[in-house]
Amino acid sequence: MKQQIINILIIDDSTDSVENLYTILRSPGNNIFIANSEKEAYTILTEKKFALILCSAEIKGLDFYDFIDQITSKYLDDNTFIIATAQNGESVFNLVKGLQKGIVDYLLKPYHINLVKAKINVYKRLYFKNRKISNLLENILPKKTINEFKKTGKSTPKKHENCTVLFTDFVDFSSKAPNLTPKELITKLDYYFTKFDEIIQKYQLEKIKTIGDAYMAVGGVNEYSVNIELRTALAALEIRNFMANEIQTKKALGQDYWDIRIGIHSGDLIVGVIGSYKFSFDVWGDTVNVAARCEQNSKPHHINISETFYKTIQSFFNFTHRGKIEVKNRGIIKMYFLDSIVDMYSLYHKGNKANIELRQLAGLPSEDFIGLRNFIISKLKAELADDLLYHSIEHTLNVEREVQKYAQLEGLDKVCIMRLRTAALFHDSGFLIAYDNNEEIGVKILNKYAPEFGFDSSELKIISAIILATNNKTEPITLSEKIMCDADHDYLGRTDYHHIAEKLNLELTIYKGKLSSRDWIKFQIHYLEKRHKFYTTSAYNLRQQGKEKRIDELKKHLNVNLVTSK
């Protein structure tokens, strides 16, 4: 089960009070930061987001209520809870007044350990509950609509011009569905629709709903309204190509497969939220009807588009002109099959992926991180030696997860997180070529392939430095480099340490020679005690205690080993 971690900020100028509170709260689920003054608090709040703030009402020279007003209005979101702390009677009275200022609770000094833990756990559960509700709302409604609800309590229907509507459905679904159990059917639909969700999100479109086996998405109704036609076309191509790969796999395995039809039209839409008990975000208008007809008149493994949509993207793609087609209740509509990207705008001139220029025209980031990620993961899976038991694809993916965790806890933005994920994915790619100097080789591999996915020299220089920081002989400098090192060694403070360390032992035996049982234990103790350290506050908070326990376990094991050998 994934551990729930929150950022907690303690603001207090009393060293004893801070140390006492830190000792009570210290645990792998609490990532604690400390500010000893108003200035330090503002600096930390500028850089990071917090679930809980424990602020002393007795800091010398601090206008407590003004400070709470400032941080509430400028730095905190709706999910942050402020708990005031104080010691004397006058401050207690002020704490009660403070409840009107956004403070949710108070704690009295000296702290009662069980009471502190109980209150923190209550607000921690509330924080994750609120965040879960927010995430669910964001999966149902666009952010603009959610913000409107927060401000006014309702959402007013609006007309949006020049939108796009995309429909998909599975070919012969009605005849294939009865051959599956209910669980198999839902599992299969969930697999495909989850992938469609990822693609729609990648191209900054808005999923509207699924209706049976049909999937509907639109462009132009959220804040990402630039070049929606290009992004919709690219999303449709990626969905079709994903399904093509699925079909090839199923055929190779001799299994039944599903094919897909896609239809797109562009025009004006009415956008709004319907219902008061179970509400849903939806769109209406003739544009929806025509898009549905385009999908119904498509063919298996084809993207059928209207002439209206064709005219907006005709310079960038290859098409098959279908001519005039009779449409139910609509008369004659000219339609086209969207086939591929023209060579001028396609990566490798293959017509399946957009090059840098087309991505920029579509309002997408120049860097195709997802494309690069899929490329290097496939390469590592196919080419890494089987006897790399520690430096395996599992280790790479684990480090990628951990850099995201630490980057979010440390308050890094999306660009920095993308760089860190890229570094994590390539940091052990050098093992594809050689066992030694793998960091330098990994940088060369990155610089060879990443430019094809839109990464320029300035980005690659930063990412390369992050990779090189994982060399044991190098001291990390930037926060990103420190996060990378901590993520690479996150397991040193986890309960699965001994399992992972044994994989490293077996791998080193193959590539460097075998150590005796005693020497291996002594090697681990020396490395953990003398050579390794956690660089970020977050990693130290979450893993240092676990690392110290691992050292104690190893020392006990060494003593047992010594007694046994005698």
C-alpha positions in Angstrom: 0.0 0.0 0.0 1.3 3.4 -1.0 2.4 5.5 2.1 0.5 8.8 2.5 3.0 11.6 3.1 2.3 15.2 4.0 4.4 18.3 4.3 4.3 19.9 7.8 5.7 23.3 8.6 6.6 24.2 12.2 7.0 28.0 12.8 8.4 28.8 16.2 11.4 30.7 17.5 11.8 28.5 20.6 14.4 25.8 20.0 13.2 23.6 22.8 9.6 23.8 21.5 10.6 23.0 18.0 12.7 20.0 19.0 9.9 18.7 21.2 7.3 19.0 18.5 9.7 17.5 15.8 10.4 14.5 18.0 6.7 13.9 18.5 5.8 14.2 14.8 8.8 12.5 13.3 7.7 9.5 11.2 8.0 8.3 7.6 4.6 9.8 6.8 5.4 13.3 8.1 7.8 15.5 6.1 8.7 18.2 8.5 10.2 21.6 7.7 11.1 24.3 10.3 11.1 28.1 10.2 12.5 29.9 13.2 11.3 33.3 12.1 8.7 35.1 10.0 11.3 35.7 7.2 12.2 32.0 7.1 8.5 31.0 7.0 7.8 33.3 4.0 10.8 31.8 2.2 9.7 28.2 2.8 6.1 28.9 1.9 7.2 30.5 -1.4 8.9 27.2 -2.3 6.7 24.5 -1.0 3.1 23.5 -0.4 1.9 22.3 3.0 -0.9 20.2 4.4 -0.4 21.4 8.0 1.2 24.5 9.5 1.9 24.6 13.2 2.5 28.2 14.1 3.4 29.7 17.5 1.4 32.6 18.6 4.3 33.8 20.7 7.1 34.5 18.3 8.9 37.7 19.3 8.0 40.7 17.1 5.4 38.8 15.1 1.9 40.3 14.5 0.3 36.9 14.7 -3.1 37.7 13.1 -1.6 39.8 10.3 0.9 37.0 9.6 -2.0 34.4 9.4 -3.9 36.7 7.0 -0.9 37.1 4.8 0.0 33.5 4.4 -3.7 32.5 4.0 -4.3 34.9 1.2 -0.9 34.6 -0.6 0.6 31.1 0.0 -2.0 28.6 1.0 -4.7 26.7 -0.8 -8.1 25.4 0.5 -6.6 22.1 1.7 -4.0 23.6 4.2 -4.8 23.5 7.9 -3.3 25.9 10.3 -2.9 24.9 14.0 -1.7 27.5 16.4 0.5 26.8 19.4 1.0 28.7 22.6 1.9 28.4 26.3 0.5 31.3 28.5 -3.0 32.2 29.3 -3.2 35.4 27.3 -2.1 33.5 24.2 -4.7 30.9 24.8 -7.3 33.6 24.6 -5.8 34.9 21.4 -5.9 31.4 19.9 -9.6 31.2 20.4 -9.9 34.6 18.6 -7.7 33.1 15.9 -10.2 30.5 15.0 -12.1 33.3 13.2 -9.0 34.0 11.2 -8.7 30.6 9.5 -6.9 28.7 12.3 -8.6 25.4 12.7 -7.3 24.3 16.1 -4.6 24.9 18.7 -2.1 23.0 20.9 -0.8 24.1 24.3 2.8 23.8 25.5 4.2 21.7 27.0 2.9 19.3 24.4 0.9 16.2 25.4 2.3 13.6 23.0 -0.9 11.6 22.5 -3.0 14.7 22.0 -0.6 16.1 19.4 -0.5 12.8 17.5 -4.3 12.4 17.6 -4.9 15.9 16.3 -2.3 15.7 13.6 -3.8 12.3 12.4 -7.3 13.8 12.3 -6.2 16.7 10.0 -4.0 14.4 8.0 -7.0 12.2 7.2 -9.1 15.3 6.4 -6.4 16.6 4.1 -6.3 13.4 2.1 -10.1 13.2 2.1 -10.4 16.7 0.7 -7.7 16.0 -1.8 -9.5 12.9 -3.0 -12.7 14.8 -3.4 -10.8 17.5 -5.4 -9.3 14.9 -7.6 -12.6 13.3 -8.2 -14.2 16.7 -9.1 -11.3 17.4 -11.5 -12.0 14.1 -13.3 -15.6 15.2 -13.7 -15.4 18.9 -14.4 -12.9 21.2 -16.0 -10.9 23.4 -13.6 -12.6 26.6 -14.9 -16.0 25.1 -14.0 -14.8 24.0 -10.5 -13.5 27.5 -9.8 -16.8 28.9 -10.9 -18.6 26.6 -8.5 -16.3 27.6 -5.6 -16.9 31.3 -6.2 -20.6 31.4 -7.1 -22.0 28.0 -6.1 -23.2 27.3 -9.7 -22.1 27.1 -13.3 -23.7 29.2 -16.0 -24.1 27.6 -19.5 -21.8 29.1 -22.0 -21.4 29.1 -25.8 -17.9 28.3 -27.1 -17.0 28.9 -30.8 -14.6 26.9 -32.9 -14.6 23.7 -30.8 -13.8 20.1 -31.8 -15.7 17.0 -31.0 -14.1 13.5 -31.1 -16.0 10.2 -30.9 -14.7 6.7 -30.8 -16.4 3.3 -30.6 -15.3 -0.3 -30.9 -16.2 -2.3 -34.1 -18.7 -5.1 -33.7 -18.9 -4.5 -29.9 -22.4 -5.8 -29.6 -21.4 -9.2 -31.1 -18.2 -9.5 -29.0 -19.5 -8.3 -25.6 -21.7 -11.4 -25.0 -18.6 -13.7 -25.3 -17.0 -12.0 -22.2 -17.9 -12.3 -18.5 -19.1 -9.0 -16.9 -15.7 -8.7 -15.2 -13.7 -9.3 -18.4 -15.8 -6.8 -20.3 -15.4 -4.0 -17.7 -11.7 -4.8 -17.3 -11.1 -4.5 -21.1 -13.1 -1.3 -21.5 -11.3 0.2 -18.5 -7.9 -0.7 -20.0 -8.7 1.0 -23.3 -10.5 4.0 -21.9 -7.7 4.6 -19.4 -5.2 4.8 -22.2 -7.5 7.1 -24.2 -7.7 9.3 -21.0 -3.9 9.5 -21.0 -3.8 10.6 -24.6 -6.6 13.1 -24.3 -4.9 14.6 -21.3 -1.6 14.7 -23.1 -3.1 16.8 -25.9 -4.9 19.1 -23.4 -8.4 18.1 -24.5 -11.4 17.5 -22.3 -13.0 14.1 -21.8 -16.8 14.4 -21.7 -18.0 10.9 -21.1 -18.2 7.3 -22.1 -21.5 5.8 -23.3 -21.3 2.0 -23.4 -18.3 1.4 -25.7 -18.3 5.0 -27.1 -15.8 7.6 -25.9 -16.3 11.3 -26.3 -13.8 14.2 -25.9 -13.8 17.8 -27.0 -11.4 20.7 -27.5 -11.9 24.4 -26.9 -14.0 24.3 -23.7 -11.1 24.5 -21.2 -8.2 26.9 -20.8 -6.1 25.1 -23.5 -7.8 26.7 -26.5 -4.8 27.3 -28.8 -4.8 25.2 -32.0 -7.3 22.7 -30.8 -7.8 21.3 -34.3 -4.1 20.2 -34.5 -4.2 18.7 -31.0 -7.4 16.9 -31.7 -6.0 15.4 -34.9 -2.8 14.3 -33.2 -4.8 12.7 -30.3 -6.9 10.8 -32.8 -3.8 9.5 -34.6 -2.2 8.4 -31.3 -5.4 6.6 -30.3 -5.6 4.8 -33.6 -1.9 3.9 -33.6 -2.2 2.6 -30.0 -5.1 0.3 -31.1 -3.0 -0.8 -34.1 -0.2 -2.0 -31.8 -2.8 -3.8 -29.7 -4.2 -5.5 -32.7 -0.7 -6.7 -33.9 0.0 -8.1 -30.4 -3.3 -9.9 -30.2 -2.9 -11.4 -33.6 0.6 -12.6 -32.8 -0.7 -14.3 -29.7 -3.7 -15.8 -31.6 -6.2 -13.9 -29.5 -9.4 -12.1 -30.4 -9.0 -8.3 -30.8 -11.0 -5.1 -30.8 -10.8 -2.5 -33.6 -11.9 1.0 -33.5 -13.7 3.7 -35.5 -13.0 7.4 -34.9 -15.0 10.5 -36.0 -14.2 14.3 -35.7 -16.1 17.5 -36.5 -15.6 21.1 -35.5 -18.0 23.9 -34.7 -19.8 25.8 -31.9 -20.9 24.2 -28.7 -23.0 25.0 -25.7 -21.2 24.0 -22.5 -22.7 23.5 -19.1 -23.3 21.4 -16.0 -26.7 19.5 -15.7 -28.3 18.0 -12.6 -28.3 19.0 -9.0 -28.0 15.6 -7.3 -25.7 13.7 -9.7 -24.4 16.5 -11.9 -22.3 16.1 -15.0 -20.4 18.3 -17.4 -21.7 18.1 -20.9 -21.8 19.8 -24.3 -24.7 20.3 -26.8 -25.2 21.5 -30.3 -25.3 20.4 -33.9 -21.5 20.0 -33.8 -22.0 17.0 -31.5 -24.5 15.4 -33.8 -22.3 15.8 -36.9 -19.3 14.4 -35.0 -21.3 11.4 -34.0 -22.4 10.8 -37.7 -18.7 11.1 -38.8 -17.8 8.3 -36.3 -20.8 6.1 -37.4 -19.8 6.5 -41.1 -16.1 5.7 -40.4 -14.6 2.3 -41.1 -12.5 0.0 -38.8 -9.1 1.5 -38.0 -10.0 4.8 -39.7 -10.4 8.4 -38.6 -13.3 9.9 -40.5 -13.6 13.7 -40.4 -15.9 16.4 -41.8 -15.0 18.9 -44.5 -15.3 21.6 -41.9 -12.6 20.0 -39.7 -10.5 19.1 -42.8 -10.2 22.7 -43.8 -8.6 23.6 -40.5 -5.8 21.0 -40.7 -5.3 20.3 -44.4 -1.8 21.7 -44.6 -0.4 19.4 -41.9 -1.8 15.9 -42.7 -2.4 13.4 -45.4 -6.0 12.5 -46.3 -8.1 10.2 -48.4 -11.0 12.1 -49.9 -14.2 10.1 -49.5 -16.5 12.5 -51.4 -20.1 13.3 -50.5 -21.7 10.9 -48.0 -25.4 10.6 -47.2 -25.9 11.1 -43.4 -29.0 10.3 -41.5 -31.1 13.4 -40.7 -28.3 15.6 -42.0 -28.3 15.1 -45.8 -25.0 15.2 -47.7 -21.7 15.9 -46.0 -18.2 15.8 -47.5 -15.9 13.5 -45.6 -12.2 12.6 -45.4 -10.1 9.9 -43.8 -7.3 11.4 -41.7 -4.4 9.2 -42.6 -1.1 10.5 -41.3 1.1 13.6 -40.7 2.8 15.0 -43.8 6.6 14.3 -44.0 7.5 18.0 -43.4 5.9 17.9 -39.9 6.4 14.2 -38.9 9.2 12.7 -36.7 11.5 10.6 -38.9 9.1 11.3 -41.8 7.1 8.3 -40.8 3.8 10.1 -40.4 2.9 8.8 -37.0 4.4 11.3 -34.6 4.6 15.1 -34.7 8.0 16.7 -35.0 9.1 19.7 -32.9 7.7 22.3 -35.3 4.3 20.8 -35.4 4.2 20.3 -31.6 5.0 24.0 -31.2 2.3 25.0 -33.7 -0.2 22.8 -31.7 0.7 24.7 -28.5 2.4 21.6 -27.0 5.7 21.5 -25.2 8.7 21.1 -27.6 9.8 18.1 -25.6 7.9 14.9 -26.3 8.7 13.5 -22.9 6.1 10.6 -23.2 7.6 9.6 -26.5 11.1 9.6 -25.2 10.0 7.7 -22.0 8.3 5.0 -24.1 11.4 4.7 -26.3 14.0 4.3 -23.5 11.7 1.9 -21.4 11.3 -0.3 -24.5 15.0 -0.2 -25.1 15.9 -1.1 -21.5 13.4 -3.9 -21.4 14.7 -5.4 -24.6 18.4 -4.9 -24.2 19.5 -4.8 -20.6 21.3 -8.0 -19.6 19.3 -10.5 -17.6 22.1 -10.7 -14.9 21.7 -7.0 -14.0 19.6 -8.0 -11.0 19.9 -4.7 -9.3 20.4 -2.2 -12.1 17.2 -3.5 -13.8 14.2 -1.8 -15.5 12.4 -2.2 -12.1 15.1 -0.1 -10.4 14.9 2.6 -13.1 11.1 2.8 -12.8 11.3 2.9 -9.0 13.8 5.8 -9.2 11.5 7.6 -11.6 8.6 7.3 -9.1 10.8 8.5 -6.2 12.1 11.6 -8.0 8.4 12.6 -8.6 7.6 12.1 -4.9 10.6 14.1 -3.6 10.2 16.8 -6.3 6.6 17.3 -5.3 7.5 17.4 -1.6 10.3 19.9 -2.2 8.0 22.1 -4.3 9.6 21.8 -7.8 7.5 22.8 -10.8 6.4 20.7 -13.8 9.5 21.5 -16.0 11.9 20.5 -13.2 9.9 17.3 -12.6 10.1 16.4 -16.3 13.9 16.9 -16.3 14.2 14.7 -13.2 12.0 12.0 -14.7 14.1 12.0 -17.8 17.4 11.8 -15.8 15.9 8.9 -13.8 15.0 7.0 -16.9 18.5 7.4 -18.4 20.7 7.4 -15.3 21.3 3.6 -15.6 21.0 3.3 -19.4 24.8 3.2 -19.6 24.6 -0.5 -18.4 23.3 -1.2 -21.9 26.9 -0.7 -23.1 29.3 -1.3 -20.1 29.2 -2.0 -16.3 31.7 0.8 -15.4 31.4 4.5 -16.0 27.7 4.0 -16.7 26.7 7.6 -15.8 28.9 9.0 -18.6 27.7 6.5 -21.0 24.1 7.2 -20.0 24.6 10.9 -20.7 25.9 10.0 -24.2 22.8 7.8 -24.8 20.6 10.6 -23.7 22.3 13.1 -26.0 22.0 10.8 -28.9 18.3 10.1 -28.8 16.6 12.9 -26.8 17.1 15.6 -29.6 14.9 13.5 -31.8 12.1 14.0 -29.2 12.5 17.8 -29.1 15.0 18.2 -26.3 17.5 21.1 -27.0 21.1 21.5 -25.9 20.2 23.7 -22.9 17.8 21.1 -21.5 20.2 18.2 -22.1 22.9 20.1 -20.3 20.8 20.3 -17.1 19.5 16.7 -17.4 23.1 15.4 -18.0 24.3 17.1 -14.8 21.5 15.5 -12.9 22.5 12.1 -14.2 26.2 12.6 -13.5 25.4 13.6 -9.9 24.6 9.9 -9.2 28.2 9.1 -9.5 29.5 8.3 -6.0 32.5 10.5 -6.6 30.4 13.5 -7.3 28.7 15.9 -4.8 25.3 17.1 -6.0 24.9 20.9 -6.2 21.4 21.8 -7.3 18.2 20.7 -5.6 17.3 18.6 -8.6 20.7 16.8 -8.4 20.2 16.2 -4.7 16.7 14.8 -5.3 18.1 12.5 -7.9 20.7 11.1 -5.6 18.2 10.6 -2.8 15.7 8.9 -5.1 18.5 6.6 -6.4 19.2 5.5 -2.8 15.7 5.8 -1.4 15.7 2.1 -0.6 18.5 2.5 1.9 15.9 3.7 4.4 13.1 1.3 3.4 12.0 -2.0 4.9 12.8 -3.8 1.6 16.4 -2.8 1.9 17.8 -6.3 2.6 15.9 -7.8 -0.4 17.3 -5.1 -2.8 20.8 -5.2 -1.3 20.9 -9.0 -1.9 20.2 -8.3 -5.6 23.1 -5.9 -5.7 25.3 -8.5 -3.9 24.5 -11.1 -6.5 25.0 -8.7 -9.4 28.4 -7.6 -8.0 29.4 -11.2 -7.6 28.9 -11.7 -11.4 30.6 -8.5 -12.5 33.2 -7.7 -9.8 33.8 -11.0 -7.8 32.3 -12.5 -4.7 32.7 -11.1 -1.2 32.5 -13.3 1.9 29.3 -13.0 3.9 31.2 -11.0 6.6 32.9 -8.7 4.1 29.6 -8.0 2.4 28.0 -7.0 5.7 31.0 -4.8 6.6 30.9 -3.2 3.2 27.2 -2.3 3.7 27.8 -0.9 7.2 30.8 1.2 6.0 28.8 2.6 3.0 25.7 3.4 5.0 27.6 5.0 7.9 30.6 6.6 6.3 29.9 7.3 2.6 26.2 7.8 2.1 24.0 10.7 3.2 20.5 12.0 2.3 20.7 15.5 0.8 17.2 16.9 0.8 15.1 17.6 3.9 12.4 15.4 2.6 14.6 12.3 2.1 16.2 12.8 5.5 12.8 13.1 7.2 11.4 10.1 5.5 14.3 7.7 5.3 17.0 8.5 7.9 15.3 6.7 10.7 14.9 3.6 8.5 18.5 3.8 7.4 19.7 3.9 11.0 17.6 0.8 11.7 19.2 -1.0 8.7 22.6 -0.2 10.1 21.6 -1.6 13.5 20.2 -4.8 11.8 23.4 -5.2 9.9 25.6 -4.8 13.0 23.6 -7.4 14.8 23.9 -9.7 11.9 27.7 -9.1 11.8 28.0 -10.0 15.5 26.0 -13.2 15.0 28.2 -14.0 12.1 31.3 -13.4 14.2 30.0 -15.7 17.0 29.1 -18.4 14.5 32.4 -18.3 12.8 34.2 -18.8 16.2 
